């Protein structure tokens, strides 16, 4: 399965995870970690991953590679708003574009991890 995890993590926790991964590699364990996209606060995660953006990701996973203009028609949303969401999700690495300019989700699973400990 090709998965990415969205999570809330402090800078300290992020670098702790990097150090732990480096120690594993130094010990000869080259098992890849599941990619993570971390946000500093839960508010950052919710501000970035809006319901509209989740719907866009879901539509792309269901439909496959799609031109952004067709995606806005499919979602019943303004083309400029969809274009802005496509740009942001591409920047985050949650979607990619092919040579024909169609966008797609390169992940079979996108998981958001939220802990009450990170809510404050």
C-alpha atoms as a printed R data frame, in Angstrom:
    type eleno elety resid chain resno       x      y       z
1   ATOM     1    CA   UNK     A     1   0.000  0.000   0.000
2   ATOM     2    CA   UNK     A     2   1.216  3.454  -0.910
3   ATOM     3    CA   UNK     A     3   0.266  5.573   2.122
4   ATOM     4    CA   UNK     A     4   1.012  9.014   3.500
5   ATOM     5    CA   UNK     A     5   0.131 10.096   7.027
6   ATOM     6    CA   UNK     A     6  -0.884 13.637   7.929
7   ATOM     7    CA   UNK     A     7  -0.116 14.381  11.558
8   ATOM     8    CA   UNK     A     8   0.432 17.067  14.144
9   ATOM     9    CA   UNK     A     9   3.967 17.183  15.489
10  ATOM    10    CA   UNK     A    10   6.159 19.758  17.147
11  ATOM    11    CA   UNK     A    11   9.527 20.591  15.625
12  ATOM    12    CA   UNK     A    12  11.092 18.657  18.487
13  ATOM    13    CA   UNK     A    13   9.027 15.526  17.762
14  ATOM    14    CA   UNK     A    14   9.779 15.829  14.051
15  ATOM    15    CA   UNK     A    15  13.525 15.920  14.665
16  ATOM    16    CA   UNK     A    16  13.274 13.117  17.259
17  ATOM    17    CA   UNK     A    17  11.722 10.939  14.533
18  ATOM    18    CA   UNK     A    18  14.513 11.887  12.114
19  ATOM    19    CA   UNK     A    19  17.178 10.982  14.669
20  ATOM    20    CA   UNK     A    20  15.472  7.638  15.348
21  ATOM    21    CA   UNK     A    21  15.367  6.903  11.606
22  ATOM    22    CA   UNK     A    22  19.070  7.781  11.305
23  ATOM    23    CA   UNK     A    23  19.895  5.402  14.172
24  ATOM    24    CA   UNK     A    24  17.959  2.605  12.429
25  ATOM    25    CA   UNK     A    25  19.844  3.250   9.179
26  ATOM    26    CA   UNK     A    26  23.166  3.314  11.043
27  ATOM    27    CA   UNK     A    27  22.213 -0.089  12.509
28  ATOM    28    CA   UNK     A    28  21.592 -1.455   9.003
29  ATOM    29    CA   UNK     A    29  17.778 -1.295   8.993
30  ATOM    30    CA   UNK     A    30  16.793  0.251   5.659
31  ATOM    31    CA   UNK     A    31  13.063 -0.445   5.989
32  ATOM    32    CA   UNK     A    32  11.349  2.657   4.607
33  ATOM    33    CA   UNK     A    33   9.128  4.673   6.913
34  ATOM    34    CA   UNK     A    34   5.626  5.599   5.863
35  ATOM    35    CA   UNK     A    35   5.884  9.167   4.541
36  ATOM    36    CA   UNK     A    36   4.489 11.837   6.857
37  ATOM    37    CA   UNK     A    37   3.314 15.369   6.341
38  ATOM    38    CA   UNK     A    38   3.431 17.097   9.710
39  ATOM    39    CA   UNK     A    39   1.670 20.246  10.846
40  ATOM    40    CA   UNK     A    40   2.697 22.253  13.907
41  ATOM    41    CA   UNK     A    41  -0.818 22.494  15.331
42  ATOM    42    CA   UNK     A    42  -4.154 20.840  14.837
43  ATOM    43    CA   UNK     A    43  -5.485 24.218  13.689
44  ATOM    44    CA   UNK     A    44  -2.837 24.275  10.932
45  ATOM    45    CA   UNK     A    45  -3.953 20.817   9.809
46  ATOM    46    CA   UNK     A    46  -7.653 21.790   9.695
47  ATOM    47    CA   UNK     A    47  -6.915 25.132   8.007
48  ATOM    48    CA   UNK     A    48  -4.905 23.372   5.322
49  ATOM    49    CA   UNK     A    49  -6.981 20.236   4.856
50  ATOM    50    CA   UNK     A    50 -10.387 21.809   4.382
51  ATOM    51    CA   UNK     A    51 -13.488 19.748   3.614
52  ATOM    52    CA   UNK     A    52 -13.270 21.018   0.017
53  ATOM    53    CA   UNK     A    53  -9.702 19.762  -0.327
54  ATOM    54    CA   UNK     A    54 -10.619 16.369   1.143
55  ATOM    55    CA   UNK     A    55 -13.492 16.177  -1.366
56  ATOM    56    CA   UNK     A    56 -11.090 17.060  -4.177
57  ATOM    57    CA   UNK     A    57  -8.713 14.283  -3.102
58  ATOM    58    CA   UNK     A    58 -11.595 11.822  -2.871
59  ATOM    59    CA   UNK     A    59 -12.887 12.747  -6.322
60  ATOM    60    CA   UNK     A    60  -9.426 12.300  -7.826
61  ATOM    61    CA   UNK     A    61  -8.910  8.942  -6.141
62  ATOM    62    CA   UNK     A    62 -12.277  7.770  -7.433
63  ATOM    63    CA   UNK     A    63 -12.004  9.199 -10.937
64  ATOM    64    CA   UNK     A    64  -8.257  9.039 -11.582
65  ATOM    65    CA   UNK     A    65  -6.176 11.568 -13.492
66  ATOM    66    CA   UNK     A    66  -8.353 14.549 -14.407
67  ATOM    67    CA   UNK     A    67  -7.875 17.986 -15.919
68  ATOM    68    CA   UNK     A    68  -8.396 20.653 -13.239
69  ATOM    69    CA   UNK     A    69 -11.174 22.288 -15.307
70  ATOM    70    CA   UNK     A    70 -13.105 19.015 -15.431
71  ATOM    71    CA   UNK     A    71 -12.486 18.557 -11.719
72  ATOM    72    CA   UNK     A    72 -14.120 21.892 -10.916
73  ATOM    73    CA   UNK     A    73 -17.149 20.872 -13.001
74  ATOM    74    CA   UNK     A    74 -17.267 17.488 -11.255
75  ATOM    75    CA   UNK     A    75 -17.129 19.122  -7.818
76  ATOM    76    CA   UNK     A    76 -19.485 21.969  -8.735
77  ATOM    77    CA   UNK     A    77 -16.925 24.516  -7.580
78  ATOM    78    CA   UNK     A    78 -15.435 27.698  -8.964
79  ATOM    79    CA   UNK     A    79 -12.478 26.975 -11.288
80  ATOM    80    CA   UNK     A    80 -10.206 29.517  -9.579
81  ATOM    81    CA   UNK     A    81 -10.923 28.008  -6.164
82  ATOM    82    CA   UNK     A    82 -10.218 24.492  -7.449
83  ATOM    83    CA   UNK     A    83  -7.041 25.725  -9.154
84  ATOM    84    CA   UNK     A    84  -5.872 27.240  -5.845
85  ATOM    85    CA   UNK     A    85  -6.604 23.971  -4.024
86  ATOM    86    CA   UNK     A    86  -4.804 21.962  -6.714
87  ATOM    87    CA   UNK     A    87  -1.800 24.260  -6.366
88  ATOM    88    CA   UNK     A    88  -1.724 23.876  -2.565
89  ATOM    89    CA   UNK     A    89  -2.211 20.097  -2.636
90  ATOM    90    CA   UNK     A    90   0.495 19.781  -5.285
91  ATOM    91    CA   UNK     A    91   2.863 21.869  -3.157
92  ATOM    92    CA   UNK     A    92   2.161 19.539  -0.214
93  ATOM    93    CA   UNK     A    93   2.829 16.451  -2.354
94  ATOM    94    CA   UNK     A    94  -0.687 15.091  -1.985
95  ATOM    95    CA   UNK     A    95  -1.393 15.324  -5.723
96  ATOM    96    CA   UNK     A    96   0.786 15.319  -8.809
97  ATOM    97    CA   UNK     A    97   0.321 16.246 -12.460
98  ATOM    98    CA   UNK     A    98   1.083 14.090 -15.481
99  ATOM    99    CA   UNK     A    99   2.540 15.227 -18.822
100 ATOM   100    CA   UNK     A   100  -0.940 15.992 -20.153
101 ATOM   101    CA   UNK     A   101  -1.657 18.403 -17.290
102 ATOM   102    CA   UNK     A   102  -4.065 16.030 -15.551
103 ATOM   103    CA   UNK     A   103  -3.828 15.855 -11.780
104 ATOM   104    CA   UNK     A   104  -3.984 12.661  -9.737
105 ATOM   105    CA   UNK     A   105  -3.459 11.351  -6.214
106 ATOM   106    CA   UNK     A   106  -0.260  9.272  -6.068
107 ATOM   107    CA   UNK     A   107  -1.318  7.715  -2.747
108 ATOM   108    CA   UNK     A   108  -3.654  4.754  -2.318
109 ATOM   109    CA   UNK     A   109  -4.292  5.844   1.272
110 ATOM   110    CA   UNK     A   110  -4.115  9.226   3.012
111 ATOM   111    CA   UNK     A   111  -4.508  9.048   6.774
112 ATOM   112    CA   UNK     A   112  -4.889 11.974   9.161
113 ATOM   113    CA   UNK     A   113  -3.707 11.242  12.706
114 ATOM   114    CA   UNK     A   114  -5.041 13.563  15.351
115 ATOM   115    CA   UNK     A   115  -4.444 13.125  19.068
116 ATOM   116    CA   UNK     A   116  -6.173 15.033  21.833
117 ATOM   117    CA   UNK     A   117  -2.665 15.560  23.272
118 ATOM   118    CA   UNK     A   118  -1.881 17.675  20.186
119 ATOM   119    CA   UNK     A   119  -5.078 19.704  20.326
120 ATOM   120    CA   UNK     A   120  -3.785 22.295  22.786
